Amino acid sequence: MSEQGPFDAQRALRNVLGRFPTGVTVITALALPERKPIGLTVNSFSSVSLDPPLVLWSLSRRSPNLTQFPVGRGHVIHFLAEHQAQLAMQFATTRIDKFSGIDFEIDQDVDAPALDACVARFFCRTEAIVDGGDHLVIISRVLRFEQSERSPLVFYRGEFLNLGEPSAVDA
Ligand SMILES: Cc1cc2nc3c(=O)[nH]c(=O)nc-3n(C[C@H](O)[C@H](O)[C@H](O)COP(=O)(O)O)c2cc1C
């Protein structure tokens, strides 16, 4: 009989959580003091409130960029499009120059890098930071947003999927 240790339990939890399909975001900022562009792939994004406009996401306490999202600091949350799986992998690789070969501009409002060709971009400032176990839960206030008609990239059971053409639902 096999015994289930804490690592098996964590893996089992990770596996079952992977059965919840999510979109994929990349969240970018400028690391101070040198203003170096940073970013990471995040699927823990969720909407929180319309009034005031708040969203949330969680940041691993292991991230080298843990201190780069303090209250008041600007960042951009990008909903990735179906053709951006490669970009998602690039921003999920730690300690590389994630912006190599990537087109971006610095948004003047929030002073953070904005990437092209996404489904939507949310220009945010950190509103609050909440303890979330091995992650920090970052609550972001949306100052403004932009959107396109592109289809989203989807993450499900450890893989990137495309939704394909939406089909009509017979009511
Ligand atoms: C689909 C996907 C979703 C992810 N979601 C999160 C997340 O919600 N929070 C997080 O901290 N890391 C998440 N990661 C892992 C980070 O993207 C990865 O650890 C990245 O290297 C962190 O960047 P950093 O090391 O520069 O901080 C995710 C990775 C993938 C592929």
The ligand as a Tripos MOL2 file, in Angstrom:
@<TRIPOS>MOLECULE
LIG
   31    33     1     0     0
SMALL
NO_CHARGES

@<TRIPOS>ATOM
      1 C1         -0.2310   29.0320  -16.7070 C.3       1 LIG1
      2 C2          0.6280   29.5300  -15.5760 C.ar      1 LIG1
      3 C3          0.0350   30.2080  -14.5240 C.ar      1 LIG1
      4 C4          0.8030   30.6990  -13.4590 C.ar      1 LIG1
      5 N1          0.1800   31.3880  -12.4580 N.ar      1 LIG1
      6 C5          0.9100   31.9120  -11.4410 C.ar      1 LIG1
      7 C6          0.2940   32.6860  -10.4200 C.ar      1 LIG1
      8 O1         -0.9250   32.8720  -10.4080 O.2       1 LIG1
      9 N2          1.0800   33.2370   -9.4600 N.ar      1 LIG1
     10 C7          2.4470   33.0410   -9.4510 C.ar      1 LIG1
     11 O2          3.1160   33.5650   -8.5520 O.2       1 LIG1
     12 N3          3.0650   32.2970  -10.4040 N.ar      1 LIG1
     13 C8          2.3240   31.7420  -11.4080 C.ar      1 LIG1
     14 N4          2.9390   31.0160  -12.3740 N.ar      1 LIG1
     15 C9          4.3660   30.8010  -12.3090 C.3       1 LIG1
     16 C10         5.1510   32.0380  -12.7250 C.3       1 LIG1
     17 O3          4.7580   32.5030  -13.9960 O.3       1 LIG1
     18 C11         6.6460   31.6750  -12.7750 C.3       1 LIG1
     19 O4          7.0510   31.1490  -11.5410 O.3       1 LIG1
     20 C12         7.4780   32.8860  -13.1320 C.3       1 LIG1
     21 O5          8.8060   32.4800  -13.3730 O.3       1 LIG1
     22 C13         7.4990   33.9020  -12.0090 C.3       1 LIG1
     23 O6          8.3000   34.9630  -12.4310 O.3       1 LIG1
     24 P1          9.4590   35.5310  -11.4950 P.3       1 LIG1
     25 O7         10.2560   34.3270  -11.1000 O.co2     1 LIG1
     26 O8         10.1860   36.4830  -12.3890 O.co2     1 LIG1
     27 O9          8.7330   36.1800  -10.3800 O.co2     1 LIG1
     28 C14         2.1960   30.5000  -13.4480 C.ar      1 LIG1
     29 C15         2.8010   29.8200  -14.5200 C.ar      1 LIG1
     30 C16         2.0210   29.3430  -15.5720 C.ar      1 LIG1
     31 C17         2.6800   28.6260  -16.7180 C.3       1 LIG1
@<TRIPOS>BOND
     1     1     2 1
     2     2     3 ar
     3     2    30 ar
     4     3     4 ar
     5     4     5 ar
     6     4    28 ar
     7     5     6 ar
     8     6     7 ar
     9     6    13 1
    10     7     8 2
    11     7     9 ar
    12     9    10 ar
    13    10    11 2
    14    10    12 ar
    15    12    13 ar
    16    13    14 ar
    17    14    15 1
    18    14    28 ar
    19    15    16 1
    20    16    17 1
    21    16    18 1
    22    18    19 1
    23    18    20 1
    24    20    21 1
    25    20    22 1
    26    22    23 1
    27    23    24 1
    28    24    25 2
    29    24    26 1
    30    24    27 1
    31    28    29 ar
    32    29    30 ar
    33    30    31 1
@<TRIPOS>SUBSTRUCTURE
     1 LIG1         1 GROUP 0 **** ****
